Structures are given as structure tokens and as C-alpha cells.
């Protein structure tokens, strides 16, 4: 294996971890942001 291949294999788990952290954070923030608007619509008379 050459150096480029070894570097690529090391970076793959790092990129995957960063992807999942961003995905979970985005999902959590969007759900949290949507919650007040749903509650307001349900309780408004």
C-alpha cells in the first residue's frame, strides 16, 4: 500500500464521524425548532 492509500483509509473514519455529528446536530436542532410552532398551532384558539 502506498502512502496516499494509507492516508485515505485513515481519513475515512474521521469524515464519517464528522458527518454523523453534523447529521445528528441538524436533526436535533430542526426538531427542536419545529416543536414550538406545532404547539402554538395546536393550542391557539
Number of C-alpha atoms within 10 A of each C-alpha: 5 6 8 8 10 10 10 10 11 10 12 10 11 10 11 10 12 10 12 11 11 11 12 11 12 12 11 12 12 11 11 11 11 11 11 11 10 10 10 10 9 9 7 6 5
